[in-house]
Amino acid sequence: MKRKLRRLSAVLLAASMVMTGCGATESSGKATTTTIAKNETAKSETIKSDEKITIEYWHCNAEAQGGAAVEELVSKFNEENDHIEVIAKYNPDMYAGLMKNLQAEVAVGNTPAVVQIGWSYLEYFSNNFSYLTPQDAIAKYDAENSTYLTDNFLPNILNLAVNTAGEQVGIPYSLSSPVLYYNVDLFREAGLSEEGPQTWEQVYEYSKIINEKTGKYGCYIEDDNWGAQALLESNGAQFIATDEAGNMYTDIASEGGIEAMQMWADMIAEGLIPHVTWDEGCQAFNAGEVAMLYTTIARRASVQSTAQFEAAAVNSPVWEGKERVIPAGGCMLAITAQEEEEQAAAWEFMKYLYSIEGMATWTIGTGYVPPRKDVADSPEGLKSFLEENEMMKAATTQMDGVVSWASFPGDAGLEIDQILSDTQDQILGGSITAKDGLAAAQDKINALLGN
């Protein structure tokens, strides 16, 4: 069987470092009555309303991971637009939690206007929910900017939000990859190199030394399917692959996958990794109780503002003799508003979020790599910030290893994600070995995929 991985090296590197781009008309922010331009049958029709339009923006950014930036962006947009009011709604449990909440609300006839959709839910969302594609939104409400998407985003960036049916479902908003943050002070105390570990084998050994010399935990690894994909696929496992006939399958129970997952479980059993939630793990690192933190670059702002020690970051570790393979994290923005006035307001708000100013605020406030192609070189954007911020280099210098976040197709997508999560919990909790757990999960997943 041949594995087919969709490499995204050019995608994220271009997003963060491309220095050219065409200017596009930004959201004017004028406080006027709502005007909705419709470009149907070559005629323009407008709908006007003197009432303020209120829309909801659903996100999954906790305070420590972009929540403050969300509030800043929403507040500023509302201040500049007296005809639209955006209400930001936080959804716990990241993209899985948002998807479940969306499912429940849509079932009773309630729909937000703009939603964040994680890359792993692209197929499930497009197959199960009603949405307005960005190009349709432009055609109906912003016809004078018909080339907005191609003016502002590279084709391979836009492709991240294209489903298997070839439809542009949304627009990429958050792009990230996992990096290894570490406590330089604890490394010094333990007599370790201040350059940080380069391999997972070193992470294990450094963790033992740190625990022995300082009494602190050695490491915390993001405990979700995204973190697991990075750890296992770098050691040869395959969350999603296709054979020569084009049939999709998973190969998480490969020798390398079992080795990686068992090492993770062993580190917990040996007291080198705290068996806590992701937020608790991040808090423990910032408090100086954990020496290394393996999680998204989107935590960069939180680490820099909260850590009570000298903190640094390095590329995602590799397994000795193997290449780095890490999933692209983040999300796209999609329009789920059903009424035309709400759709128009949603598109106006989205254009603000994608403006150079909006993208700069979002990146500085989080650590996400900006998807818009002209932000990195703009004096109003991120040029000086990217040049000066050392932690960002941990993400921007490892793009040759970035692949798509596994997005399982069809109605089985959520069920497969749950199988992976439950299996991981059992293995890390010590109730089952990595070999037995991954083998059983692989059989279940492949059956759901029709194999």
VENBEL-V494228 format. One record per residue. PSI is psi in whole degrees, -180 to 180 (NA if undefined). Layout:
# VENBEL-V494228
psi=PSI
psi=PSI
This chain:
# VENBEL-V494228
psi=142
psi=135
psi=138
psi=108
psi=137
psi=98
psi=139
psi=23
psi=-48
psi=-30
psi=-62
psi=-33
psi=-44
psi=-38
psi=-36
psi=-24
psi=-9
psi=134
psi=8
psi=161
psi=158
psi=138
psi=146
psi=153
psi=125
psi=165
psi=128
psi=-32
psi=15
psi=139
psi=81
psi=178
psi=154
psi=129
psi=124
psi=112
psi=129
psi=127
psi=75
psi=137
psi=41
psi=17
psi=151
psi=130
psi=142
psi=148
psi=126
psi=146
psi=134
psi=-6
psi=146
psi=135
psi=126
psi=127
psi=158
psi=138
psi=112
psi=128
psi=172
psi=35
psi=103
psi=168
psi=-38
psi=-2
psi=63
psi=-5
psi=-42
psi=-38
psi=-38
psi=-49
psi=-39
psi=-46
psi=-45
psi=-44
psi=-44
psi=-40
psi=-45
psi=-36
psi=-36
psi=-8
psi=105
psi=1
psi=-6
psi=136
psi=122
psi=130
psi=118
psi=130
psi=118
psi=135
psi=115
psi=170
psi=31
psi=-149
psi=-30
psi=-42
psi=-42
psi=-42
psi=-41
psi=-42
psi=-39
psi=-42
psi=-44
psi=-41
psi=-41
psi=-34
psi=-27
psi=14
psi=13
psi=136
psi=126
psi=173
psi=-42
psi=135
psi=148
psi=128
psi=116
psi=151
psi=-33
psi=-10
psi=12
psi=-51
psi=-45
psi=-44
psi=-49
psi=-24
psi=-17
psi=-5
psi=156
psi=131
psi=161
psi=121
psi=153
psi=-37
psi=-34
psi=-37
psi=-41
psi=-45
psi=-38
psi=-36
psi=-1
psi=48
psi=-28
psi=-14
psi=50
psi=-25
psi=22
psi=-46
psi=-49
psi=-25
psi=-33
psi=-13
psi=139
psi=150
psi=-41
psi=-24
psi=-49
psi=-34
psi=-20
psi=-27
psi=21
psi=129
psi=179
psi=-16
psi=-2
psi=14
psi=136
psi=99
psi=-40
psi=-161
psi=130
psi=134
psi=-51
psi=126
psi=126
psi=170
psi=158
psi=141
psi=169
psi=108
psi=150
psi=154
psi=104
psi=-36
psi=-44
psi=-35
psi=-42
psi=-45
psi=-34
psi=-2
psi=27
psi=159
psi=133
psi=-2
psi=-14
psi=161
psi=152
psi=-21
psi=161
psi=-31
psi=-39
psi=-37
psi=-44
psi=-50
psi=-43
psi=-38
psi=-41
psi=-44
psi=-44
psi=-44
psi=-41
psi=-41
psi=-29
psi=-16
psi=2
psi=162
psi=148
psi=-43
psi=159
psi=131
psi=129
psi=122
psi=55
psi=-177
psi=-28
psi=-48
psi=-40
psi=-40
psi=-43
psi=-45
psi=-46
psi=-42
psi=-28
psi=-17
psi=19
psi=-6
psi=165
psi=113
psi=-44
psi=129
psi=168
psi=144
psi=-177
psi=-22
psi=0
psi=8
psi=135
psi=141
psi=169
psi=149
psi=47
psi=-21
psi=27
psi=169
psi=-43
psi=-37
psi=-43
psi=-44
psi=-45
psi=-46
psi=-36
psi=-36
psi=-43
psi=-48
psi=-40
psi=-39
psi=-36
psi=-46
psi=-32
psi=2
psi=19
psi=-22
psi=129
psi=135
psi=78
psi=178
psi=167
psi=-50
psi=-41
psi=-37
psi=-42
psi=-41
psi=-39
psi=-38
psi=-49
psi=-27
psi=-4
psi=13
psi=-15
psi=134
psi=-32
psi=146
psi=117
psi=105
psi=-172
psi=150
psi=-18
psi=-13
psi=1
psi=-49
psi=-40
psi=-44
psi=-46
psi=-31
psi=-20
psi=-32
psi=135
psi=39
psi=176
psi=119
psi=149
psi=172
psi=144
psi=169
psi=158
psi=130
psi=155
psi=165
psi=142
psi=127
psi=4
psi=162
psi=154
psi=130
psi=115
psi=138
psi=143
psi=125
psi=180
psi=-157
psi=173
psi=165
psi=134
psi=149
psi=117
psi=2
psi=142
psi=-32
psi=145
psi=-42
psi=-37
psi=-37
psi=-43
psi=-43
psi=-39
psi=-43
psi=-38
psi=-42
psi=-42
psi=-40
psi=-35
psi=-44
psi=-33
psi=1
psi=162
psi=-43
psi=-46
psi=-42
psi=-38
psi=-44
psi=-43
psi=-45
psi=-46
psi=-35
psi=-9
psi=-69
psi=-7
psi=145
psi=129
psi=134
psi=-22
psi=138
psi=-14
psi=9
psi=-38
psi=-31
psi=-2
psi=133
psi=-30
psi=-8
psi=-116
psi=10
psi=-57
psi=-34
psi=-46
psi=-30
psi=-31
psi=-24
psi=108
psi=-37
psi=-33
psi=-27
psi=-27
psi=-32
psi=-41
psi=-11
psi=10
psi=24
psi=-16
psi=-11
psi=4
psi=134
psi=175
psi=142
psi=129
psi=120
psi=103
psi=135
psi=167
psi=-172
psi=-16
psi=-7
psi=-51
psi=-37
psi=-40
psi=-43
psi=-39
psi=-38
psi=-46
psi=-45
psi=-46
psi=-41
psi=-43
psi=-44
psi=-41
psi=-42
psi=-49
psi=-25
psi=-8
psi=9
psi=-10
psi=151
psi=159
psi=-38
psi=-50
psi=-42
psi=-47
psi=-36
psi=-44
psi=-42
psi=-40
psi=-43
psi=-44
psi=-44
psi=-46
psi=-33
psi=-42
psi=-29
psi=1
psi=18
psi=NA
